[in-house]
Amino acid sequence: MDYSNPCPVAFTSRLVGGRWRARIVWALIRNEPLRFSELRRACPPVSDRILSKELKELESWGLISRCEYPVLPPKTEYRLTELGRTLEPLMRAMARWGLDHRSIITGLNELPSDGGPSR
């Protein structure tokens, strides 16, 4: 990851931005621990390859931990670390904003009944 950008918003956005990372963190905030298959169900339509890549990045940054159990079939669980838990207020604020403003944003982007542009 490029750490040279001095903007704290850009740094935070790099960590939890993108299509999947915020959704993974949010799923873990709401219900942890989660197994790989549970995370996949919480983030449709993420592929196994992408989910695995995102989990490895989040783990490398110390935001989540991975625990493997020596059982058959193999069992792996993911949890937020103490550092990852510090994202909870940010994620809850994003969730609240989304709930409060979704209808406004989607209403602005609806097509009029004649099919023409809305502006």
C-alpha positions in Angstrom: 0.0 0.0 0.0 1.2 3.5 -0.8 1.5 5.4 2.5 2.9 8.6 1.0 -0.4 10.4 0.6 -0.7 12.8 3.6 -4.5 13.0 3.4 -6.1 11.0 6.3 -9.3 10.5 4.4 -7.5 9.0 1.5 -5.6 6.7 3.8 -8.8 5.5 5.6 -10.5 5.2 2.2 -7.7 3.0 1.0 -8.1 0.7 3.9 -11.9 0.2 3.9 -12.7 1.5 0.4 -13.5 -0.5 -2.7 -16.3 -2.8 -3.3 -15.8 -5.4 -0.6 -13.6 -4.3 2.4 -16.2 -2.1 4.0 -18.8 -4.9 3.6 -16.5 -7.5 5.1 -15.8 -5.2 8.1 -19.5 -4.4 8.5 -20.4 -8.1 8.4 -17.9 -8.8 11.2 -19.1 -5.8 13.2 -22.7 -7.2 13.0 -21.9 -10.8 13.7 -18.5 -12.2 14.5 -16.8 -14.6 14.3 -17.6 -15.5 10.7 -16.4 -18.4 8.6 -15.3 -17.9 5.0 -18.6 -19.2 3.6 -20.6 -16.9 5.9 -18.6 -13.9 4.8 -19.2 -14.9 1.1 -23.0 -15.0 1.8 -22.8 -11.6 3.6 -21.1 -10.0 0.5 -22.8 -11.3 -2.6 -21.7 -11.6 -5.4 -18.1 -11.6 -4.3 -16.0 -14.5 -5.7 -13.9 -16.8 -3.6 -10.7 -15.4 -5.1 -11.5 -11.8 -4.4 -12.9 -12.5 -0.9 -9.7 -14.4 -0.1 -7.5 -11.5 -1.4 -9.5 -8.9 0.6 -9.3 -11.0 3.8 -5.5 -11.3 3.4 -5.1 -7.6 3.0 -7.3 -6.8 6.0 -5.3 -9.3 8.0 -2.0 -7.9 6.8 -3.0 -4.4 8.0 -4.0 -5.8 11.4 -7.7 -5.1 11.1 -8.9 -8.8 11.2 -7.6 -12.0 12.6 -7.8 -15.4 11.1 -8.1 -18.5 13.4 -7.7 -22.0 12.0 -9.0 -24.9 14.0 -7.3 -28.4 13.5 -10.6 -30.2 12.8 -12.1 -32.1 9.9 -13.5 -30.6 7.8 -11.2 -27.6 8.2 -12.6 -24.6 10.1 -11.4 -21.1 9.8 -13.0 -18.1 11.5 -12.4 -14.4 11.0 -12.8 -11.7 13.7 -12.0 -8.0 14.0 -8.9 -7.2 15.9 -8.8 -4.5 18.6 -7.6 -2.1 15.8 -10.3 -3.3 13.5 -12.9 -2.6 16.2 -11.9 1.1 16.1 -13.6 1.2 12.7 -17.0 0.5 14.2 -18.0 4.2 14.8 -17.0 5.0 11.2 -18.9 2.0 9.8 -22.0 2.8 11.9 -21.9 6.4 10.8 -21.7 5.2 7.1 -24.6 2.8 7.7 -26.7 5.6 9.3 -25.9 8.0 6.5 -26.9 5.3 3.9 -30.2 4.6 5.6 -31.0 8.3 6.0 -30.1 9.3 2.4 -30.7 6.3 0.2 -34.2 7.4 -0.9 -33.0 10.9 -1.7 -30.1 9.7 -3.9 -32.1 7.0 -5.6 -34.9 9.4 -6.2 -32.5 11.8 -8.0 -31.4 9.1 -10.3 -34.8 7.7 -11.3 -35.9 8.1 -14.9 -39.1 10.1 -15.6 -42.1 8.1 -16.9 -41.4 9.2 -20.6 -38.0 7.5 -20.4 -36.0 10.7 -21.0 -33.3 12.0 -18.8 -34.3 13.2 -15.4 -32.5 16.6 -15.8 
